[in-house]
Amino acid sequence: MGAFLDFRLKWQYQGRSGEIKAGQESLFHRAFAGLREGMVDWTPTFGEIAEDILTPLLEETFEKEKPAEYIAWADLAESTIARRGSAHPILDVTGLLRRSFTKGGAQHHEEITPKKLVWGSDIPYAVFLQTGTQKGYQKATGVPTGPGTGRGMAMRKLLHIAEFGKETKAARQITQAFRGRIDMVARQYGFKTFGRGVDAGEARRIGYIALGLRS
């Protein structure tokens, strides 16, 4: 999963404009150092992502039997429907899998540190539902069945975050969480965030020049 955050930083530190000279500390240098230190601990953002974004998305997935903006889960096999006596719910008969994505639920896994978020289920078969197996690997529909086709289980995605060429609901919400944190920390040190800034390489070059590290 990846997200591109596009920012420009405008220095307006306590209403004053600091003089920037190579080898000399300025208001800007102190403000920038504070900003850098403020970006070290992402614990609050990771907690927000886990509780306010990922958990509700999984709840929505189980309710609708499809992740947001993705293909609906494949129907159960006719033999499974006959054995169970019903076609729904598809993955929520006992509730164990669903609860494993909720904080406090059995087999829920959650680790939050300043630089890392690990969140999900410890139920072993959850990963195979996310990917599908054998003939059904990465196939949400149209899994071949019958003699000679081999065994396989259709992919029933539990969480849909990234899709090539398309911004998903999950990606938008996660990006907004990071943007909110960056904006809050930046404002604490006198910066304003705005617009769609330069690319990362140009931003780095400008930053080096501003800090007197490169002419």
C-alpha positions in Angstrom: 0.0 0.0 0.0 1.3 3.4 -0.8 0.0 6.9 -0.8 1.4 10.1 -2.4 1.1 13.2 -0.2 1.5 16.4 -2.1 2.5 19.4 0.0 4.1 22.8 0.0 5.3 24.4 3.2 5.0 28.2 3.6 7.0 29.6 6.5 5.0 32.0 8.7 6.6 31.4 12.1 4.9 33.4 14.8 4.3 36.3 12.4 8.0 36.8 11.8 10.3 36.0 8.9 13.7 34.6 9.9 16.9 35.3 8.0 18.3 32.1 6.5 22.1 31.9 6.1 24.3 28.9 5.7 25.9 27.8 9.0 23.7 30.1 11.1 20.6 29.1 13.0 17.4 31.0 12.3 13.8 30.9 13.3 13.2 28.8 10.2 15.9 26.3 11.2 14.3 25.9 14.7 10.8 25.6 13.3 12.0 23.1 10.7 13.7 21.0 13.4 10.6 21.0 15.5 8.5 19.9 12.4 10.9 17.1 11.7 10.8 15.8 15.3 7.0 16.1 15.3 6.8 13.8 12.4 8.7 11.0 14.1 5.7 9.6 16.2 2.8 8.5 14.0 1.0 6.6 16.9 -2.0 8.9 16.9 -2.5 8.6 13.2 -2.1 4.8 13.2 -4.6 4.5 16.0 -7.1 6.6 14.0 -6.6 4.5 10.9 -7.1 1.3 12.8 -10.2 2.4 14.8 -11.9 4.9 12.5 -11.0 3.7 9.0 -10.1 0.0 8.8 -12.5 -1.4 11.4 -15.6 0.4 9.8 -14.5 -0.7 6.4 -14.4 -4.3 7.4 -17.8 -4.0 9.0 -19.2 -2.5 5.8 -17.5 -5.3 3.8 -19.3 -8.0 5.9 -22.6 -6.2 5.7 -22.5 -5.8 2.0 -20.5 -8.9 1.2 -18.1 -6.9 -0.8 -15.3 -4.3 -0.1 -16.1 -0.7 -1.0 -15.6 -0.1 -4.7 -14.8 -3.7 -5.5 -16.4 -6.8 -6.9 -19.0 -8.6 -4.7 -17.9 -11.8 -3.1 -18.4 -14.9 -5.2 -21.4 -17.1 -4.3 -20.9 -20.2 -2.3 -20.6 -23.5 -4.0 -23.9 -25.3 -4.6 -22.7 -28.1 -2.3 -21.9 -25.7 0.5 -25.3 -24.0 0.1 -27.0 -27.4 0.2 -25.1 -28.4 3.3 -25.8 -25.1 5.1 -29.3 -24.7 3.8 -28.8 -21.1 2.8 -26.6 -18.9 0.5 -26.0 -16.1 3.1 -24.2 -14.9 5.0 -21.2 -16.0 2.9 -18.4 -15.6 5.4 -20.1 -14.8 8.6 -21.8 -17.9 9.9 -20.1 -18.1 13.3 -19.0 -14.5 13.5 -15.4 -15.6 14.4 -13.8 -14.1 11.3 -15.7 -10.9 11.5 -14.8 -10.4 15.2 -11.2 -11.1 14.5 -11.0 -7.7 12.7 -12.4 -5.9 15.8 -10.3 -4.7 18.7 -10.8 -7.0 21.6 -12.1 -9.8 19.4 -10.7 -13.3 19.5 -7.6 -13.6 17.2 -7.5 -9.9 16.4 -4.0 -8.6 15.8 -3.0 -5.0 16.3 0.4 -3.5 16.9 0.9 0.3 16.9 4.3 1.9 17.4 5.6 5.3 16.4 6.6 4.0 13.0 4.5 0.9 12.4 0.9 -0.2 12.2 0.1 -3.9 12.0 -3.6 -4.6 11.9 -5.8 -7.5 10.9 -6.8 -11.1 11.8 -4.7 -14.0 13.1 -7.1 -16.5 11.6 -4.9 -18.5 9.1 -7.5 -18.9 6.4 -8.2 -15.1 6.2 -5.3 -14.6 3.8 -6.6 -17.3 1.4 -10.0 -15.5 1.3 -8.2 -12.3 0.5 -6.2 -13.8 -2.4 -8.1 -16.9 -3.5 -6.4 -20.3 -3.9 -5.1 -22.4 -6.8 -7.5 -22.0 -9.8 -9.3 -19.2 -7.9 -6.1 -17.2 -7.1 -6.8 -13.5 -7.8 -10.2 -14.4 -9.4 -13.3 -12.9 -7.8 -15.6 -14.7 -10.3 -15.5 -17.3 -13.0 -13.5 -19.9 -11.1 -13.5 -23.1 -13.2 -15.0 -26.2 -11.6 -15.6 -29.8 -12.6 -13.4 -32.8 -13.4 -9.9 -32.0 -14.4 -10.0 -28.3 -13.5 -8.3 -28.8 -10.1 -9.3 -27.4 -6.7 -9.7 -23.7 -6.0 -11.4 -21.1 -4.0 -12.5 -17.8 -5.4 -10.9 -14.6 -4.0 -13.3 -12.9 -1.6 -11.4 -9.7 -0.7 -11.9 -8.6 2.9 -10.1 -5.3 2.5 -9.5 -3.3 -0.7 -7.0 -0.6 -0.3 -5.0 -0.2 -3.5 -6.0 -0.5 -7.1 -3.8 0.5 -10.1 -5.0 3.7 -11.7 -7.9 4.3 -9.2 -8.2 6.0 -5.8 -10.1 3.7 -3.5 -12.2 4.8 -0.5 -9.7 3.3 1.9 -6.8 5.0 0.2 -8.6 8.4 0.3 -9.4 8.0 4.0 -5.9 6.9 5.0 -4.3 9.7 3.0 -6.6 12.2 4.7 -5.5 10.9 8.1 -1.9 11.4 7.3 -2.6 14.8 5.8 -4.4 15.8 9.0 -1.5 14.8 11.2 1.0 16.6 9.0 -1.1 19.7 8.9 -1.6 19.8 12.7 2.1 19.3 13.4 3.1 21.9 10.8 0.8 24.5 12.2 2.2 24.0 15.7 5.6 25.1 14.4 4.4 28.0 12.3 4.0 26.4 8.9 1.0 26.5 6.6 0.2 23.6 4.3 -1.6 24.3 1.0 -2.0 23.6 -2.7 -0.5 20.9 -4.8 3.2 21.4 -4.5 6.3 20.4 -6.4 7.4 16.8 -6.8 9.5 15.1 -4.1 12.9 15.7 -5.8 12.3 19.4 -6.3 10.9 19.8 -2.7 14.1 18.1 -1.4 16.3 20.4 -3.4 14.5 23.5 -2.2 14.7 22.3 1.4 18.5 21.7 1.1 19.0 25.2 -0.2 16.8 26.7 2.5 18.8 25.0 5.2 22.1 26.1 3.7 23.2 22.6 2.8 23.4 23.2 -0.9 23.8 26.3 -3.1 
